[in-house]
Amino acid sequence: MKEKLNRLKVIMAEKEVSVAELARKVNKHEQTIIAYRNNVKQPPLKMIYQLAEALEIDPCELLVK
């Protein structure tokens, strides 16, 4: 079973932000955002902060406790 390491998918749904929109805001390819969202690849710490800023949330909200 794959361990969930971030909450990006949930927060994107709550904020109604599309993959394309988030990718554009953080200057990444859509496939990269999809990999982050599906926990296939984990974003580096700097990217977590960029994602949080783009989503207008605290970076801690992206991390699973």
Secondary structure, 3 states (H helix, E strand, C coil): CCCCCECHHHHHHHHCCCHHHHHHHHCCCHHHHHHHHCCCCCCCHHHHHHHHHHHCCCHHHHECC
